[in-house]
Amino acid sequence: MLTSGWQVFLVGLAGGAVLELLHWYNIRRDPQIPVYISSPFYWSITALMAMVGGGLAVLYFGTQADAIVTFHVGLSTPLILQKLTTTVADVPGGKGTSASVVSFFTW
């Protein structure tokens, strides 16, 4: 049982971090290393997503929660945001082909 807001936040954050670890585990056999591996923008968004998982856990549970449920909320938050982002309709005639924040979520 978690008994403080910081514990709830950190366990939720750990859930989001494990999701990133699973992402890298899934692409470990890819012969071509993704170009975004050295991008500060990528790592900033990744850290932010894990923090959102921790923050949402605090919003859900406050200062008391079961650790496994808190971990699950932290893990699922980035997945839910990814799904919401990737299901938004593309605007026809979009400008440019460079990566955007939306393209970050399409892994």
C-alpha distances in whole Angstrom, upper triangle without the diagonal:
4,6,10,12,13,10,9,13,13,11,13,16,16,16,19,20,20,22,25,25,25,28,30,29,31,34,35,38,39,42,42,40,39,41,38,36,38,37,35,35,33,31,30,30,27,25,25,24,21,20,21,18,16,18,18,14,14,17,15,12,13,10,7,6,5,6,9,10,10,12,14,15,16,18,20,21,23,25,25,27,29,30,31,33,35,36,37,41,43,46,49,51,48,49,49,47,45,41,39,36,36,37,34,32,35,34
4,6,8,9,6,6,10,10,9,11,14,14,15,17,19,19,21,23,24,25,27,29,29,31,33,34,37,38,41,41,38,37,39,35,34,35,35,33,32,31,28,27,27,25,22,22,22,18,18,18,16,13,15,15,11,11,14,13,10,10,7,5,5,6,6,10,10,9,11,14,14,14,17,19,19,22,23,24,25,27,29,29,31,33,34,36,40,41,44,47,49,46,47,47,45,43,39,37,33,34,35,32,30,33,32
4,7,9,7,8,11,12,12,14,16,16,18,20,21,22,24,26,27,28,30,32,32,34,36,37,40,42,45,44,41,40,41,38,36,37,36,34,34,33,30,29,29,27,24,24,23,20,19,20,18,15,15,16,13,11,14,14,10,9,6,5,7,9,10,13,14,12,14,17,17,17,20,21,21,24,26,26,27,30,31,31,33,36,37,38,41,43,46,49,51,48,49,49,47,45,41,39,35,36,38,34,33,36,35
4,5,5,6,9,10,11,12,14,15,17,19,20,21,23,25,26,27,29,31,32,34,36,36,40,41,44,43,40,38,39,36,34,35,34,31,31,30,28,26,26,25,22,21,21,19,16,17,16,13,13,15,12,9,13,13,10,8,4,6,9,11,11,15,15,12,14,17,16,16,19,21,20,23,25,25,26,28,30,30,31,34,35,36,40,42,44,47,49,46,46,46,45,42,39,37,33,34,36,32,31,34,34
4,5,5,6,9,10,11,12,14,15,17,18,20,22,23,24,26,27,29,30,32,34,35,38,39,42,41,38,36,37,33,32,33,31,29,28,27,25,23,23,22,19,18,18,16,13,14,13,10,10,11,9,6,10,11,9,6,4,7,9,12,12,15,14,11,14,16,14,14,17,19,18,20,23,23,23,26,27,27,28,31,32,33,37,38,40,44,45,42,43,43,42,39,36,33,29,31,33,29,28,32,31
4,5,5,6,9,10,10,12,14,15,16,18,20,21,22,24,26,27,28,30,32,32,36,37,40,39,35,34,34,31,29,30,29,26,26,25,23,21,21,20,17,17,17,14,12,14,13,9,10,12,10,8,12,13,12,10,8,10,11,13,12,15,15,12,13,16,15,13,17,19,18,19,22,23,23,25,27,27,28,31,33,33,37,38,40,44,45,42,42,42,41,38,34,32,28,30,31,28,27,31,30
4,5,5,6,8,10,10,12,14,15,16,19,20,21,23,25,26,26,29,31,31,35,36,39,38,35,33,34,31,30,30,30,27,27,26,23,22,22,20,18,18,18,14,13,15,13,9,11,13,10,9,13,13,11,10,8,9,9,10,9,12,13,10,11,14,14,12,15,18,17,19,22,22,23,25,27,28,29,31,33,34,37,39,41,45,46,43,43,43,42,39,35,33,30,31,32,29,27,30,30
4,6,5,6,9,10,11,13,14,16,17,19,20,21,23,25,26,27,30,31,34,35,38,37,34,33,34,30,29,30,29,27,27,25,23,22,21,19,17,16,16,13,11,12,10,7,9,10,6,6,10,10,8,8,7,7,7,9,7,10,10,6,8,11,10,10,13,15,14,17,19,19,20,22,24,24,26,28,30,31,34,36,38,42,44,40,41,41,40,37,33,31,28,28,30,27,25,28,28
4,6,5,6,9,10,11,12,14,16,17,18,20,21,23,24,26,28,29,32,33,36,35,32,30,31,27,26,27,26,24,23,22,19,18,18,16,13,13,13,10,8,9,8,4,6,8,6,6,9,11,10,9,9,11,10,12,10,13,12,8,9,12,10,9,12,14,13,15,17,18,18,20,23,23,24,26,28,29,32,34,36,39,41,38,38,38,37,34,30,28,24,25,27,24,23,26,25
4,5,5,6,9,10,10,12,14,15,16,18,20,21,22,24,26,27,30,31,34,33,30,28,29,26,24,25,25,22,22,21,18,17,17,15,13,13,13,10,9,11,9,6,9,11,9,9,13,14,13,13,12,13,12,13,10,12,13,9,9,12,12,9,12,15,14,15,18,19,19,21,24,24,25,27,29,30,34,35,37,41,42,39,39,38,37,34,30,28,25,26,27,24,23,26,25
4,5,5,6,9,10,11,13,15,15,17,19,20,21,23,25,25,29,30,33,33,30,28,30,27,25,27,26,24,24,22,20,19,19,16,14,15,14,10,10,12,9,7,10,11,8,10,13,13,12,13,12,12,10,10,7,8,9,6,5,9,9,7,10,13,13,14,16,18,19,20,22,23,24,26,28,30,33,35,37,41,42,39,40,39,37,35,31,29,26,26,27,24,22,25,24
4,5,5,7,9,10,11,13,14,16,17,19,20,22,24,25,28,29,32,31,28,27,28,25,24,25,24,23,22,20,18,17,16,14,12,12,11,8,8,9,5,4,7,8,6,8,11,11,11,12,12,13,11,11,9,9,9,5,5,7,6,4,7,9,9,11,13,14,15,17,19,20,21,23,25,26,30,31,34,37,39,36,36,36,34,32,28,26,23,23,24,21,19,22,21
4,5,5,6,9,10,11,12,14,16,17,18,20,22,23,26,27,30,29,26,24,25,22,21,22,21,19,19,17,15,14,13,11,9,10,9,5,5,8,6,4,8,9,9,10,13,14,14,14,15,16,14,14,12,12,12,9,8,10,9,6,8,11,10,11,13,15,15,16,19,20,20,22,25,26,29,30,33,36,37,34,35,34,32,29,26,24,21,22,22,19,18,21,20
4,5,5,6,9,10,10,12,14,15,16,18,20,21,24,25,28,28,25,23,25,22,20,22,22,20,20,18,15,16,15,12,11,12,11,7,9,11,9,8,12,13,11,13,16,16,16,17,16,17,15,14,11,11,12,9,7,10,10,7,8,11,12,12,14,16,17,18,20,22,22,24,26,28,31,32,35,38,39,36,36,36,33,31,27,26,22,23,24,20,19,22,20
4,5,5,6,9,10,11,13,15,15,17,19,20,23,24,28,27,24,23,25,22,21,23,22,21,21,18,16,17,15,12,12,13,10,7,10,11,7,8,12,11,10,13,15,15,15,17,17,17,14,13,10,9,10,8,5,6,7,4,4,8,9,9,11,13,14,15,17,19,20,21,23,25,29,30,33,36,37,34,35,34,32,30,26,25,21,22,22,19,17,19,18
4,5,5,7,9,10,11,13,14,16,17,19,22,23,26,25,22,20,22,19,18,20,19,18,17,15,13,13,12,9,9,9,7,4,7,8,6,8,11,11,11,14,15,15,16,18,19,19,17,16,14,13,13,11,8,9,9,5,5,8,7,7,9,11,12,12,15,17,17,18,21,22,26,27,29,33,34,31,32,31,29,26,23,21,18,18,19,15,14,16,15
4,5,5,6,9,10,11,12,14,16,17,20,21,24,23,20,19,20,17,16,18,17,16,16,14,11,13,12,8,8,10,9,6,9,11,9,10,13,14,14,16,18,19,19,20,21,21,19,18,15,15,15,13,10,12,12,8,8,11,11,10,12,15,15,15,18,20,19,21,23,25,28,29,31,34,35,32,33,31,29,26,23,22,19,20,20,16,15,17,16
4,5,5,6,9,10,10,12,14,15,18,20,23,22,20,19,21,19,17,19,20,19,19,16,14,16,15,11,12,14,12,9,12,14,11,12,16,16,15,18,20,20,20,22,22,22,19,18,14,13,14,13,9,10,12,9,7,10,12,11,12,15,16,15,18,20,20,21,24,26,29,30,33,35,37,34,34,33,30,28,24,24,21,21,21,17,16,18,15
4,5,5,6,9,10,11,13,14,18,18,21,21,19,17,19,17,16,19,19,19,18,15,13,15,13,10,11,13,10,9,12,13,10,13,16,15,15,18,20,19,21,22,23,23,20,19,16,15,15,14,11,10,11,9,6,8,10,8,8,12,13,12,14,17,17,17,20,22,25,26,29,32,33,30,31,30,27,25,22,21,18,18,17,14,13,14,12
4,5,5,6,9,10,11,12,16,16,19,18,15,14,16,14,12,15,15,15,15,11,10,12,11,7,9,12,10,8,12,13,12,14,17,17,17,20,22,22,23,25,25,26,23,22,19,18,18,17,14,14,14,11,9,12,12,9,10,14,14,13,15,18,17,18,21,22,25,26,28,31,32,29,29,28,25,23,19,19,16,17,16,12,12,13,11
4,5,5,6,9,10,10,14,15,18,18,15,15,17,15,13,16,17,17,18,14,12,15,14,11,12,15,13,11,15,16,15,16,19,20,19,22,24,24,25,26,27,26,24,23,19,18,19,18,14,15,16,13,11,14,15,13,13,17,17,16,19,21,21,21,24,26,29,29,32,34,35,32,33,31,28,26,22,22,20,20,19,16,15,16,13
4,5,5,6,9,10,13,14,17,18,16,15,18,16,15,18,19,20,20,16,15,18,16,13,15,17,14,13,17,18,16,18,21,20,20,23,25,24,25,27,28,27,24,23,20,17,19,18,14,14,16,14,11,13,15,12,12,16,17,15,17,20,20,19,22,25,27,28,31,33,34,32,32,31,28,26,22,22,20,20,19,16,14,15,12
4,5,5,7,9,12,12,15,15,13,12,15,13,12,16,16,17,17,13,13,16,14,11,14,16,13,13,17,17,16,18,21,21,21,24,26,25,27,29,29,29,27,25,22,20,21,20,17,16,17,15,12,13,15,12,11,15,15,13,15,18,17,17,20,22,25,24,28,30,31,28,29,27,24,22,19,19,17,17,15,12,11,12,8
4,5,5,6,10,10,13,13,10,10,13,12,10,13,15,16,17,13,13,16,15,12,14,17,15,15,18,20,18,20,23,24,24,27,28,28,29,31,31,31,29,27,24,22,24,23,19,19,20,18,15,17,18,15,15,19,19,16,19,22,20,20,23,25,27,27,30,32,33,30,30,28,25,23,19,20,19,19,17,14,14,14,11
4,6,5,8,10,13,14,12,13,16,16,14,17,19,20,21,17,16,19,19,15,17,20,18,17,21,22,20,22,25,25,25,28,30,29,30,32,32,32,29,27,24,22,23,23,19,19,21,18,15,17,19,17,16,20,21,18,20,23,23,22,25,27,29,29,33,34,35,33,33,31,28,26,23,24,22,22,20,17,17,16,13
4,6,8,9,12,13,12,12,16,15,14,18,19,21,21,17,17,21,19,16,19,21,19,18,22,23,21,23,26,26,26,29,30,30,31,33,34,33,30,28,26,23,24,24,20,19,21,19,16,17,19,16,15,19,19,17,18,22,21,19,22,25,27,27,30,32,33,30,31,29,26,24,21,22,21,20,18,16,15,14,10
4,6,5,9,9,8,9,13,13,12,15,17,19,19,16,16,20,19,16,19,21,19,19,23,24,23,25,28,27,28,31,32,32,33,35,36,36,33,31,28,26,27,27,23,22,24,22,18,20,21,18,17,21,21,18,19,23,21,20,23,25,27,26,29,31,31,29,29,27,23,22,19,21,20,20,17,15,15,14,10
4,6,8,9,9,10,14,14,12,16,18,20,21,18,17,21,21,18,20,23,21,21,24,26,24,26,29,29,29,32,34,34,35,37,37,37,34,32,29,27,28,28,24,24,26,23,20,22,23,20,20,24,24,21,23,26,25,23,27,29,31,30,33,34,35,32,32,30,26,25,22,24,23,23,20,18,18,17,14
4,6,9,9,12,15,16,15,18,20,23,24,20,21,24,24,21,24,26,25,24,28,29,28,30,33,33,33,36,37,37,38,40,40,40,37,35,32,30,31,31,27,27,29,26,23,25,26,23,22,26,26,23,25,28,27,25,28,30,32,31,34,35,35,33,33,31,27,26,23,25,25,25,22,20,20,19,15
4,5,7,9,12,14,13,16,18,21,22,19,20,23,22,20,23,26,24,24,28,29,28,30,33,33,33,36,37,37,39,40,41,41,38,37,34,31,32,32,28,28,29,27,24,25,26,23,22,25,25,22,23,27,25,23,26,28,29,28,31,32,32,30,30,27,23,22,20,23,23,22,19,18,19,17,13
4,6,9,12,15,14,17,19,22,23,20,21,25,24,22,25,28,27,27,30,31,31,33,36,36,36,39,41,40,42,44,44,44,42,40,37,35,36,35,32,31,33,30,27,28,29,26,25,29,28,25,27,30,28,26,29,31,32,30,33,33,33,31,31,28,24,23,21,24,25,25,21,20,21,19,16
4,6,9,12,11,14,16,19,20,17,19,22,22,20,23,26,25,26,29,30,29,32,34,34,35,38,39,39,41,43,43,44,41,40,37,35,36,35,31,31,32,29,27,28,28,25,24,27,27,23,25,28,26,24,27,29,29,28,30,31,30,28,27,24,21,19,18,21,22,22,18,17,19,17,15
4,6,9,7,10,12,16,17,14,15,19,19,17,20,23,22,22,26,27,27,29,31,32,33,35,36,37,38,40,40,41,39,38,34,33,34,32,29,29,30,27,24,26,26,22,22,26,25,22,24,27,24,23,26,28,29,27,30,31,30,28,27,24,20,19,17,19,20,20,17,16,17,16,14
4,5,6,9,10,14,14,11,13,16,16,15,18,20,19,20,23,24,24,27,29,29,30,33,34,35,36,38,39,39,37,36,33,32,32,31,28,27,28,25,23,24,24,20,20,23,22,19,21,23,21,19,23,24,26,24,26,27,27,24,23,21,17,15,13,15,16,17,13,12,14,13,11
4,6,7,8,12,12,10,12,15,15,15,18,20,20,21,24,25,25,28,29,30,32,34,35,36,38,39,40,41,39,38,35,34,34,32,30,29,29,26,25,26,25,21,22,25,23,20,23,24,21,20,24,25,26,24,26,27,26,23,22,18,15,13,11,14,15,16,13,12,15,14,13
4,5,5,8,8,6,9,11,11,11,14,16,16,18,20,21,22,24,26,26,28,30,31,32,34,35,36,37,35,35,32,31,31,29,27,27,26,23,22,23,22,18,19,22,20,17,20,22,19,19,22,23,24,22,24,26,25,22,21,18,15,13,10,12,12,14,11,9,12,13,12
4,6,8,10,7,8,12,12,11,14,16,16,17,20,21,22,23,25,26,28,30,31,32,34,34,35,36,34,34,31,30,30,28,25,26,26,23,21,23,22,18,20,23,21,19,22,24,21,21,25,26,27,26,28,29,29,26,25,22,19,16,14,15,15,17,14,12,15,15,13
4,6,9,8,8,11,13,12,14,17,18,18,20,22,23,25,26,28,29,31,32,34,35,35,36,37,36,36,33,32,33,30,28,28,28,25,24,25,24,21,22,25,23,21,25,26,23,23,27,27,29,27,29,31,30,27,25,22,20,17,14,16,16,18,16,14,17,18,16
4,5,5,7,9,10,11,13,14,16,17,19,20,22,23,24,26,28,29,30,32,34,34,35,36,35,35,32,32,32,29,27,28,27,24,23,24,23,19,21,23,21,19,23,24,21,21,25,25,26,25,26,28,27,24,22,20,18,14,12,13,13,16,14,11,15,16,16
4,5,5,6,9,10,10,12,14,15,16,18,20,21,22,24,26,27,28,30,32,31,32,34,33,34,31,31,31,28,26,27,26,22,22,24,22,19,21,23,20,19,23,24,21,22,26,25,27,26,27,29,29,25,23,21,20,16,14,14,13,16,15,13,16,18,18
4,6,5,6,9,10,10,12,14,15,16,18,20,21,22,24,26,26,28,30,30,31,33,32,33,30,30,30,27,25,26,24,21,21,22,20,16,19,21,18,17,20,20,17,19,22,22,24,22,24,26,25,22,20,19,17,14,11,10,9,13,12,10,13,15,16
4,5,5,6,9,10,11,12,14,15,17,19,20,21,23,25,25,27,29,29,31,32,31,31,28,27,27,25,23,23,22,19,18,19,17,14,16,18,16,14,18,19,16,17,20,21,23,21,23,26,26,22,21,19,17,14,11,11,9,12,11,8,10,13,12
4,5,5,6,8,10,11,12,14,15,17,18,20,21,23,24,26,27,27,28,30,29,29,26,26,26,23,21,22,21,17,17,19,17,14,17,19,17,16,19,20,18,19,23,23,26,25,27,29,29,26,25,23,21,18,15,14,12,15,14,11,13,15,14
4,5,5,6,9,10,11,12,14,15,16,18,20,21,22,24,26,26,27,29,28,28,26,26,26,23,21,22,20,17,17,19,17,14,17,19,16,16,20,20,17,19,23,22,25,24,26,29,29,25,24,23,21,18,15,14,11,14,15,11,13,16,16
4,5,5,6,9,10,10,12,14,15,16,18,20,20,22,24,24,26,28,26,27,25,24,24,21,19,20,18,15,15,16,14,11,14,15,12,12,16,16,14,16,19,19,22,21,23,26,26,23,22,21,20,17,13,11,8,11,12,8,10,13,14
4,5,5,6,9,10,11,13,14,15,17,19,20,21,23,24,25,26,25,25,22,22,21,19,17,17,16,13,12,14,12,9,12,14,12,12,15,16,15,16,20,20,23,23,25,28,29,25,25,24,22,19,15,14,11,13,13,9,10,13,12
4,5,5,6,9,10,11,12,14,16,17,18,20,21,21,22,24,23,23,21,21,21,18,16,17,16,12,13,15,13,11,14,16,14,14,18,19,17,19,22,23,26,26,28,31,32,28,28,27,25,22,18,17,14,16,17,13,14,17,16
4,5,5,6,9,10,10,12,14,15,16,18,20,20,21,23,22,23,21,21,20,17,16,17,15,12,13,14,11,10,13,14,12,13,17,16,15,18,21,21,24,24,26,29,30,26,26,26,24,21,18,16,12,14,16,13,13,16,17
4,5,5,6,9,10,10,12,14,15,16,18,19,21,22,21,21,19,19,18,15,14,14,12,9,10,11,8,6,10,11,9,10,13,14,13,15,18,18,22,22,25,28,29,26,26,26,24,21,18,16,12,13,14,11,10,14,14
4,5,5,6,9,10,11,13,14,15,17,17,18,20,18,19,16,16,16,13,11,12,11,7,8,10,8,7,11,12,11,12,16,16,16,18,21,22,25,26,28,31,33,29,30,29,27,25,21,19,16,17,18,14,13,17,16
4,5,5,6,8,10,11,12,14,15,15,16,18,17,18,16,17,16,13,12,14,12,8,11,12,10,10,13,14,13,15,18,18,18,20,23,23,26,27,29,33,34,30,31,30,29,26,23,20,17,18,20,16,16,19,19
4,5,5,6,8,10,10,12,14,14,16,18,17,18,17,17,16,13,12,13,10,8,10,11,7,8,11,11,10,12,15,15,15,18,20,20,24,25,27,30,32,28,29,29,28,25,22,19,16,16,19,16,14,18,19
4,5,5,6,9,10,11,12,13,15,16,14,15,13,13,12,9,9,9,7,4,7,8,5,7,10,10,10,12,15,15,16,18,20,21,25,26,28,32,33,30,31,31,30,27,24,21,18,18,20,17,15,18,18
4,6,5,6,9,10,11,11,12,13,12,14,12,13,12,8,9,10,8,6,9,11,9,10,14,14,14,16,18,19,19,22,24,24,28,29,32,35,37,34,34,34,33,30,27,24,20,21,23,20,18,22,21
4,5,5,6,9,10,10,12,14,13,15,14,16,14,10,12,13,10,8,12,12,10,12,15,14,14,17,19,18,19,22,23,24,27,29,31,34,36,33,33,34,33,30,27,24,20,21,23,21,19,23,23
4,5,5,6,9,10,12,13,13,14,14,15,12,9,11,11,7,7,11,10,8,10,13,12,12,15,17,16,17,20,21,22,26,27,29,33,35,32,33,34,33,30,27,24,20,21,23,20,18,22,22
4,5,5,6,8,10,10,9,11,10,11,9,6,8,9,6,6,10,10,9,12,14,14,14,17,19,19,20,23,24,25,29,30,33,36,38,35,36,37,35,33,30,27,23,24,26,23,21,24,24
4,5,5,5,7,9,9,12,12,14,12,8,11,13,10,10,14,14,12,15,18,17,17,20,22,21,23,26,27,27,31,33,35,38,40,37,38,38,37,35,32,29,25,26,28,25,23,27,27
4,6,6,9,11,11,14,15,16,13,11,14,14,11,11,15,14,12,15,17,16,16,20,21,19,21,24,25,25,29,31,33,36,38,36,37,38,37,35,31,28,25,25,27,25,23,26,27
4,6,9,10,9,12,13,14,10,9,12,12,9,11,14,13,12,15,17,15,16,20,20,19,22,24,25,25,29,31,34,37,39,37,38,39,38,36,33,30,26,26,28,26,24,27,27
4,6,6,6,9,11,12,10,8,12,12,10,12,15,15,14,18,19,18,19,22,23,23,25,28,28,29,33,35,37,41,43,40,42,42,41,39,35,33,29,29,31,29,26,29,29
4,6,8,11,13,15,13,10,14,15,13,14,17,18,16,19,22,21,21,24,26,25,27,30,30,31,34,37,38,42,44,41,42,43,42,40,36,33,30,30,32,30,28,31,31
4,7,10,11,15,13,11,14,16,14,15,18,19,19,21,24,23,24,27,28,28,29,32,33,34,38,40,42,45,47,44,45,45,44,42,38,36,32,33,35,32,30,33,33
4,7,9,12,11,10,13,15,14,15,18,19,19,22,24,23,24,27,28,28,30,33,34,35,38,40,43,46,48,46,47,47,46,43,40,37,33,34,36,33,31,34,33
4,6,9,7,7,10,11,11,13,15,16,16,20,21,21,22,25,26,26,28,31,31,33,36,39,41,45,47,44,45,45,44,42,38,36,32,32,34,31,29,31,31
4,6,6,6,9,10,11,13,14,16,17,20,21,21,23,25,26,27,29,31,31,33,37,39,42,45,47,45,46,46,44,42,38,36,33,33,34,31,29,31,30
4,6,5,6,9,10,11,12,14,15,18,19,20,22,24,25,26,28,29,31,32,36,38,41,44,46,43,44,44,42,40,36,34,31,31,32,29,27,29,28
4,5,5,6,9,10,10,12,14,17,17,18,20,22,23,24,26,27,29,31,34,36,39,42,44,42,43,43,41,39,35,33,30,29,30,27,25,27,26
4,5,5,6,9,10,10,12,15,16,16,18,20,21,22,24,26,26,28,32,34,37,40,43,40,41,41,40,38,34,32,28,28,29,27,24,26,25
4,5,5,6,9,10,11,14,15,15,17,19,20,21,23,25,26,28,31,33,36,39,41,39,40,40,38,36,32,30,26,26,28,25,23,25,24
4,5,5,6,9,10,12,13,14,16,18,19,21,22,24,25,27,31,32,35,38,40,37,39,38,36,34,30,29,25,25,26,23,21,23,22
4,5,5,6,8,11,11,12,14,16,16,18,20,21,22,25,28,30,33,36,38,36,37,37,35,33,29,28,24,24,25,22,19,21,20
4,5,5,6,9,10,10,12,14,15,16,18,20,21,23,26,28,31,34,36,34,35,35,34,32,28,26,22,22,23,21,18,20,20
4,6,6,8,9,10,12,13,15,16,17,19,21,23,26,28,30,34,36,33,34,34,32,30,26,24,20,20,21,19,16,19,18
4,6,7,7,9,11,12,13,15,17,18,19,22,25,27,30,33,35,32,33,32,30,28,25,23,20,19,20,17,15,17,16
4,6,5,6,9,10,11,12,14,15,17,19,22,24,27,30,32,30,31,31,29,28,24,22,19,18,19,17,14,16,15
4,5,5,6,9,10,11,12,14,16,17,21,22,25,29,31,28,29,29,28,26,22,20,17,16,18,15,12,15,15
4,5,5,6,9,10,10,12,14,16,19,20,23,26,28,25,26,26,24,23,19,17,13,13,14,12,9,12,12
4,5,5,6,9,10,11,12,15,18,19,23,26,28,25,27,27,24,23,20,18,15,13,14,12,9,11,11
4,5,5,6,9,10,11,13,16,18,21,25,27,25,26,27,25,24,21,18,15,13,15,14,10,12,13
4,5,5,6,9,10,11,15,16,19,22,24,22,23,24,22,21,18,15,12,10,13,11,8,11,12
4,5,5,6,9,10,14,15,18,21,23,20,22,22,20,19,15,13,11,9,10,9,5,7,9
4,5,5,6,9,12,14,17,20,23,20,23,23,21,21,18,16,13,11,12,12,8,9,11
4,6,5,7,10,13,15,19,21,19,21,22,21,21,18,15,13,10,12,13,9,11,13
4,6,6,9,10,13,16,18,16,18,19,18,17,14,11,9,6,9,10,7,9,12
4,6,8,9,12,15,17,15,18,18,16,16,14,12,11,7,8,10,7,6,10
4,6,9,12,15,17,16,19,20,19,19,17,15,14,10,12,13,10,10,13
4,6,9,12,15,14,16,18,17,18,16,14,13,9,12,14,12,12,15
4,6,9,12,11,15,17,16,18,17,15,15,11,13,16,14,13,17
4,6,9,8,11,13,13,14,14,12,13,10,11,15,14,13,17
4,6,6,9,12,13,15,15,13,15,12,14,17,17,16,20
4,6,9,12,13,16,16,16,17,15,16,19,19,18,22
4,6,9,11,14,16,15,18,16,16,20,21,20,23
4,7,8,11,12,12,14,13,13,17,18,17,20
4,7,9,11,11,14,14,14,17,19,18,21
4,6,9,10,14,14,13,16,18,17,20
4,7,9,12,12,10,13,16,15,17
4,6,10,11,9,11,14,14,16
4,7,8,6,8,11,11,13
4,5,5,7,9,10,13
4,5,5,7,10,12
4,5,6,7,10
4,5,5,8
4,6,7
4,6
4
